[in-house]
Structure formats: structure tokens, C-alpha cells
């Protein structure tokens, strides 16, 4: 399984423009190539969901199952907490392609996609597998417009905030957009795929839903946000722009962090604690006056470095916290889903997880973080054990079944209590 390398070769050329060439015409040629590469990565509608790296999105394609399944990874994040966002493409038995959870259709992405179209046939189906994930919904309309013969199928219960707008106003091509049937046998691709729909779960102002899609021929399960697995090393798409990793590898505002594999890995581990817990127990805030004072003395006070501001520090247990989070790469449900969403509908979620676990898959491709992940139906089902009452008072730590460290959930539980007090959001239900 290989990442597409053509863009990496171009990037090497683009980076070399500042190295001082002997011939002026050669330097001009390199500058022209660098400009062309920048256009390949440009995403014009970045302002709709303004996430880092904003208008510049690189794409890496990977073949997961030979001539059958490919993933397209891009990167996004907030405050240099960046994670992969993934689209999966599956070849249909009779020719043609199905696209699950589109990413930004940059020129680079479309070129990589069209290479598959030339070999395996046109895009026939595009699946929007969520109703709440803006980072997925925003790409469907623009992506579909480049493949005008594709039928667009969306998860039921779509909504928008603050106004619940018609789908056409949200960019969906109305003449070829339809809601997924309740049962996969009624979908035009039902002879090759099965799916199970979780939700919609009522969250007051909004709703949550997810479509898990199973491809029996390759024994592959596609999910969006429901389960994830954290890799020990930074994903390749994140390593292409190492600055966020090095930023989080700092211990103080005064550090100048060398770009090494060890430091990138350190930054990745800390970044994951931020991403899942927002305020993990291993993180200690620095007093505002002190962080401002230190910013004036920081070696890098550029805009990119937030003018030297580094308002937190890590205590000695951060590595232990990361290992507990990762759990040797086990599948788990993200803390925000555990604490603020799925606990509003525990029985419905468990029933859905049981349905999904009834399929005979051997790998899972989530839309974020590690993927593909070698996993069994039992491991998928175990990820939802947090919704169930303990079966034994003597349960011991097990990387597959033990819940995430309780101390790291402090901020999320505070948010949960605050939302429940407003009565705008339904209260969490008892475990089953």
C-alpha cells in the first residue's frame, strides 16, 4: 500500500526555490512550478468551515485493497491541533466507484480521483454519512459538481443552524440528491453494500446520526466518527506540515524545537490529548500575566507562533495519559461522543453497535486518525461498553474494555452539566 508520491516530488521542487540557483531561468522555472503546486492545493471555500490549514489542503491517496478500495487523506484542525480527515472510495463489481464522506475537491484531489475514474469507471454514488459533522457536509456539494452523473445519498435527518435551510441552499444538487432508504436492500447499491443508520439522536438544537457502511466482498467497514484508533506515530498527511507537531512538542515559550522524528512524535502525542479531552489532566495552564511576559522573550514571536504566546505546560504524567488514551491502538469512542452525545441514547446506540457487529468485517476505515484499522466485530462492539453497567465489581484494566481515564473527562463533564442545566439539551440517560 503506497501513498501517491507525485505531489511529494513537486513539493521538493517547490521547497528548493530558496536555495539559490545559478541560472535565473532555472529559478524562474522553479518559482512557476511552486505556484502551480500551490494552486493544486488550493481550497476556495475554506471560509465556510475555517479550519487549519485554511485554503491550502494537500491530499494523499492510499490503496487499501488492491484495485478495490482507496483512501484520500487531508488535514484539518484548530490551534495547531490537527488530525486527518478521510474519504474512502470503493470500486463497484460492475465498474464505477462509490465515494464515502468526500473531502475538499482541490485540483490535486480531483486529479488523484480522476486517475481512478480512468481505470475503474465513473463515480456512481456519493454518500454523506453524517448529519452533524460540518467538516464532512461542507464538501459534498462541491465534490458532487465535479461528477455530474453521480447520485448523492445523504443520512436522514439533515439539519442546519441557526436556521434549518433547504438542502439546495446548503449546496446539494437537488435533482440527484436523495435520503438513504431505511434498509440497505432498497438502495441501488444494496447488492454490494449493507449499512446501518444510528439516529438521528435528538440533541436539542441539533441532532446526531451516522451511517456505517459494510462492503462484504472486501470485508471492510466504513465509519465516520463513531470509533477511532490513535496511532503511535503521526500520520503521513500530518507529517507533511510538521509545524503543528513541533509547536506542541515545546515545553515552554522559550523552546526552539528541532525538526526530528522524536520531537514530531512527542508533539503528536500531546496533540491527541488536546484533541480528545480539550483540557487533559496532564495539562497545567500558565497564569495569563506570566504567559504574556514570556511571550515578549520568546525566540519566535511571529504571527505563525501566536506572537510567542504559549499559555500552558505539561506535567510529568502526560506520557502516561497518552498511553491510556491510545490503549495499544484499540478502537474507542471519542470522549466528546461518550459524554455529550451517545449517552443521550444508550439503548439505540447499543442496538446499532450490535447490528454492525453482526457483519463479518476484518478491517475498519474511520474518517479520522488511523485507518485502515485491523479489527474484529467483537472489538468494535467492545468500544461501546461505556454505555453499559459493569458486569463485575472486580473488573480489571483491559486495554480493550477499560474506560478512558476518568480524570481526563473533567472539562467534558463540566460542559455536560452546564448543558443539562440549560434544558436545551436532553439529559444523559442511565446506562443499560
C-alpha positions in Angstrom: 0.0 0.0 0.0 1.7 3.2 -1.2 0.9 6.9 -0.8 0.8 8.8 -4.1 4.2 10.4 -4.4 3.8 12.8 -7.4 2.9 15.7 -5.1 5.8 15.0 -2.8 8.2 15.3 -5.8 6.6 18.6 -6.7 6.9 19.8 -3.1 10.6 19.0 -3.1 10.9 21.3 -6.1 8.8 24.0 -4.5 10.9 24.0 -1.3 14.1 24.3 -3.3 13.3 27.7 -4.7 15.1 29.4 -1.9 18.4 27.5 -2.2 20.0 29.8 -4.8 20.2 28.5 -8.3 23.0 29.6 -10.7 20.7 30.3 -13.6 17.9 32.9 -13.5 15.7 31.0 -15.9 16.0 27.9 -13.7 15.0 29.8 -10.7 12.0 31.3 -12.6 11.0 27.8 -13.6 11.1 26.6 -10.0 9.0 29.5 -8.9 6.5 28.7 -11.7 6.3 25.1 -10.5 5.9 26.2 -6.9 3.0 28.4 -7.9 1.4 25.6 -9.8 1.7 23.3 -6.8 0.1 25.9 -4.5 -2.9 26.0 -6.9 -3.2 22.3 -6.8 -3.7 22.5 -3.0 -6.0 25.5 -3.0 -9.5 25.1 -1.5 -11.5 28.2 -2.4 -14.4 27.6 0.1 -12.2 27.3 3.2 -14.0 30.2 4.9 -17.2 28.1 5.2 -15.6 26.0 7.9 -12.4 27.9 8.7 -10.1 25.2 9.9 -6.3 25.0 9.7 -4.6 24.9 7.1 -7.4 27.0 5.7 -7.1 27.5 1.9 -4.2 25.1 1.5 -5.1 21.4 1.6 -2.9 18.6 0.5 -4.2 15.2 -0.4 -2.6 11.8 0.0 -4.1 8.7 -1.7 -3.6 5.2 -0.4 -4.6 1.9 -1.9 -6.0 -0.2 0.9 -7.3 -3.2 -1.1 -5.7 -3.7 -4.5 -7.9 -2.3 -7.3 -10.8 -2.1 -4.9 -10.5 0.4 -2.0 -8.6 3.7 -1.7 -8.4 6.4 1.0 -7.9 10.1 0.4 -6.4 11.9 3.4 -6.4 15.6 4.0 -5.6 17.5 7.2 -7.6 19.9 9.4 -7.5 21.3 12.9 -7.8 24.2 15.3 -5.0 25.9 17.2 -2.5 23.5 15.6 -4.4 20.5 16.9 -4.6 18.8 13.6 -6.0 15.4 12.5 -6.5 13.6 9.3 -9.9 13.7 7.6 -10.5 10.8 5.2 -12.6 10.0 2.2 -12.9 6.3 1.1 -13.5 5.2 -2.5 -14.7 1.7 -3.3 -14.8 0.1 -6.7 -18.2 -1.5 -7.7 -18.2 -5.0 -9.0 -19.8 -3.9 -12.3 -17.4 -1.0 -12.7 -17.7 2.5 -11.4 -16.9 4.0 -7.9 -18.7 4.7 -4.7 -17.4 7.6 -2.6 -17.9 7.7 1.2 -17.6 11.0 3.0 -16.0 13.3 0.4 -13.1 15.7 1.2 -12.2 19.0 -0.3 -12.2 18.7 -4.1 -8.9 20.6 -4.7 -7.2 20.3 -8.1 -4.8 17.7 -6.5 -7.6 15.7 -5.0 -9.6 15.7 -8.3 -6.5 14.6 -10.3 -6.0 11.7 -8.0 -9.7 10.9 -8.2 -9.8 11.1 -11.9 -6.9 8.7 -12.2 -9.2 6.1 -10.5 -12.1 7.1 -12.8 -10.0 6.5 -15.9 -9.1 3.0 -14.6 -12.2 1.8 -12.9 -15.2 3.9 -14.2 -17.1 6.9 -13.3 -18.3 7.9 -9.8 -21.8 6.5 -9.5 -22.6 7.1 -5.8 -21.6 9.7 -3.2 -22.5 9.0 0.4 -22.9 11.7 3.1 -22.7 9.6 6.2 -23.4 12.2 8.9 -25.9 15.0 9.7 -23.9 16.9 12.2 -20.3 16.9 11.0 -19.8 20.2 9.2 -16.3 19.1 8.2 -17.9 16.4 6.1 -21.1 18.0 4.9 -19.4 21.1 3.5 -17.5 19.1 0.8 -20.4 17.1 -0.6 -22.0 19.7 -2.8 -18.7 21.0 -4.3 -17.4 17.4 -4.8 -20.6 16.2 -6.5 -20.5 19.0 -9.0 -17.3 17.6 -10.5 -19.0 14.2 -11.0 -22.4 15.2 -12.6 -23.6 11.6 -13.2 -23.2 10.6 -9.5 -26.3 10.0 -7.3 -25.9 11.7 -3.9 -27.3 9.8 -0.9 -27.5 11.5 2.5 -28.1 10.3 6.0 -31.7 11.0 7.2 -32.4 14.0 9.5 -30.2 16.6 7.9 -30.3 20.0 9.7 -28.6 23.3 9.8 -28.1 26.0 12.5 -29.3 28.6 13.3 -31.9 28.2 10.5 -33.0 24.8 9.2 -32.4 25.6 5.5 -33.5 23.6 2.4 -30.9 21.2 1.1 -30.5 23.1 -2.1 -29.5 26.2 -0.1 -26.8 24.1 1.5 -25.2 23.2 -1.8 -26.6 19.8 -2.5 -27.5 19.1 -6.2 -31.2 18.6 -5.7 -32.1 16.7 -8.9 -29.8 13.9 -7.8 -29.8 14.0 -4.0 -31.9 11.7 -2.0 -32.1 10.4 1.5 -30.8 6.9 2.2 -33.6 4.3 2.4 -34.1 2.9 5.9 -32.9 -0.5 4.7 -29.8 -1.0 2.5 -31.6 -3.6 0.3 -33.7 -0.7 -1.1 -30.6 1.3 -2.1 -29.4 1.0 -5.7 -26.0 -0.2 -4.4 -27.7 -2.6 -1.9 -26.5 -5.7 -3.8 -22.9 -4.9 -2.9 -23.2 -3.0 0.4 -25.0 -3.1 3.7 -25.5 -0.2 6.0 -26.9 0.6 9.4 -28.0 4.1 10.5 -27.5 5.3 14.0 -30.0 8.0 15.0 -31.0 10.7 14.4 -30.3 11.3 18.1 -32.0 14.4 19.5 -29.6 16.9 21.0 -32.0 19.8 21.4 -30.7 22.4 18.9 -29.4 19.7 16.6 -29.2 16.0 16.0 -26.5 13.3 15.6 -26.5 10.4 13.1 -24.0 8.2 11.4 -24.2 5.6 8.6 -21.9 2.6 9.0 -21.3 1.1 5.5 -20.1 -2.5 5.1 -18.5 -3.9 1.9 -18.8 -7.8 2.3 -16.6 -8.5 -0.8 -13.5 -6.9 0.9 -14.8 -7.5 4.5 -14.3 -3.7 5.1 -16.4 -1.5 7.4 -16.6 2.3 6.8 -17.5 4.6 9.7 -17.4 8.3 10.2 -16.9 9.5 13.8 -18.3 6.6 15.9 -15.0 4.8 16.6 -11.3 5.8 16.2 -7.9 4.4 16.8 -4.9 6.6 17.7 -1.6 5.7 16.0 1.6 6.0 17.9 3.3 7.8 15.1 2.0 11.0 13.4 0.0 10.1 10.2 1.8 10.8 6.9 -0.6 13.6 6.0 0.2 15.4 9.3 3.9 15.0 8.8 3.8 16.9 5.5 3.3 20.0 7.6 5.4 19.4 10.8 5.0 22.9 12.3 1.9 22.0 14.4 3.7 18.9 15.7 6.8 20.9 16.7 4.6 23.6 18.3 3.1 21.1 20.7 6.5 19.5 21.3 7.6 22.7 23.1 7.7 22.6 26.9 7.9 26.4 27.3 7.6 29.5 25.2 11.4 29.8 25.1 12.0 26.4 23.4 13.3 26.1 19.9 12.3 22.6 18.8 14.4 20.8 16.2 12.5 19.0 13.5 13.3 15.4 14.4 11.2 12.3 14.3 11.3 12.1 18.1 10.0 15.7 18.5 7.3 15.2 15.9 6.1 12.1 17.8 6.2 14.0 21.1 4.1 16.7 19.6 1.6 14.2 18.1 1.1 12.5 21.5 0.3 15.8 23.2 -1.8 16.9 20.3 -4.0 13.9 20.7 -4.6 14.7 24.4 -5.8 18.1 23.4 -7.9 16.8 20.6 -9.9 14.4 22.7 -10.1 16.0 26.1 -9.6 19.7 25.4 -8.2 20.1 28.9 -6.5 16.8 29.9 -5.4 16.3 33.5 -1.7 16.4 32.4 -2.1 20.0 31.2 -1.5 22.9 33.5 -2.4 26.4 32.5 0.1 29.2 32.9 -1.1 32.4 34.5 -2.1 35.0 32.0 0.3 37.7 33.1 3.2 35.2 33.1 2.4 33.8 29.6 2.2 37.4 28.2 5.6 38.2 29.9 7.2 35.1 28.5 5.8 35.9 25.0 7.9 39.0 24.8 11.0 36.9 25.5 10.1 34.1 23.1 12.6 33.4 20.3 9.8 33.2 17.8 7.3 36.0 18.0 5.9 35.6 14.5 2.2 35.5 13.8 2.5 31.8 13.0 3.8 31.2 16.5 0.9 33.2 18.0 3.4 36.0 18.7 5.3 33.8 21.2 2.3 33.1 23.4 2.4 29.6 24.9 -0.1 29.6 27.8 0.2 26.1 29.2 2.7 23.5 30.3 2.6 19.7 30.7 3.2 17.9 33.9 5.2 14.6 34.2 2.2 12.3 33.7 1.3 13.4 30.1 3.0 10.4 28.5 1.1 8.0 30.8 -2.1 9.8 29.8 -1.4 9.4 26.2 -0.7 5.6 26.6 -4.0 5.2 28.4 -5.8 7.1 25.6 -4.2 5.1 22.9 -4.5 1.7 24.6 -2.1 0.0 22.2 -4.2 1.2 19.2 -7.5 -0.2 20.4 -10.8 1.1 19.0 -12.7 3.5 21.2 -15.4 6.1 21.1 -14.2 9.7 21.3 -14.8 11.3 24.7 -17.0 14.0 23.4 -19.3 11.4 21.9 -19.3 9.4 25.1 -20.0 12.4 27.3 -22.2 14.7 25.3 -23.9 12.7 22.6 -24.3 8.9 22.6 -25.2 8.8 26.3 -28.4 10.6 25.3 -29.5 7.4 23.5 -27.6 4.4 25.1 -30.1 1.8 24.0 -30.4 3.0 20.5 -26.6 3.2 20.2 -26.1 -0.3 21.6 -28.7 -1.8 19.3 -26.9 -0.1 16.3 -23.5 -1.4 17.5 -24.9 -4.9 17.8 -26.2 -4.7 14.2 -22.8 -3.5 12.9 -21.0 -6.2 15.0 -23.2 -8.8 13.2 -21.2 -8.2 10.0 -18.0 -10.2 9.2 -15.5 -7.4 8.7 -11.8 -7.7 9.3 -10.8 -4.0 8.9 -12.4 -0.6 9.7 -11.7 2.6 7.9 -12.8 5.6 10.1 -12.9 9.2 8.7 -10.3 10.3 11.2 -6.9 9.3 12.7 -5.7 5.8 12.0 -7.1 3.9 9.0 -7.4 1.3 7.9 -7.5 -0.5 11.3 -7.4 -4.3 11.5 -10.3 -5.0 13.8 -13.0 -7.6 14.5 -16.7 -7.2 15.2 -16.1 -8.0 18.8 -13.5 -5.2 19.1 -16.0 -2.8 17.5 -18.7 -3.8 19.9 -16.4 -3.5 22.9 -15.8 0.1 22.1 -19.4 0.9 23.3 -19.1 -0.8 26.6 -19.1 2.6 28.3 -22.8 2.7 27.8 -23.4 -0.5 29.8 -23.3 -1.1 33.5 -20.3 -3.1 34.7 -20.9 -6.8 34.7 -18.5 -7.4 37.6 -17.4 -5.4 40.6 -13.9 -6.9 40.1 -13.3 -5.7 36.6 -9.6 -5.0 36.0 -7.8 -2.9 33.5 -8.0 -4.2 29.9 -6.8 -2.1 27.0 -9.8 -3.3 25.0 -12.5 -2.8 27.6 -11.4 -0.4 30.3 -12.8 3.1 30.0 -10.6 6.0 29.4 -9.0 7.7 32.5 -11.8 9.4 34.4 -9.6 12.4 35.5 -9.2 13.5 31.9 -13.0 13.9 31.5 -13.3 16.8 33.9 -13.9 19.6 31.4 -16.3 17.5 29.3 -18.4 16.6 32.3 -18.5 20.2 33.3 -19.8 21.0 29.9 -22.3 18.2 30.1 -23.7 19.5 33.4 -23.8 23.1 32.1 -25.8 22.0 29.0 -28.2 19.9 31.1 -28.9 22.8 33.4 -30.0 24.9 30.4 -32.5 22.2 29.5 -31.8 23.0 25.8 -30.1 19.6 25.6 -31.7 16.4 26.8 -30.1 14.9 29.9 -28.0 11.8 29.7 -29.8 8.6 30.3 -28.9 5.7 32.6 -26.5 3.1 31.4 -28.2 -0.1 30.2 
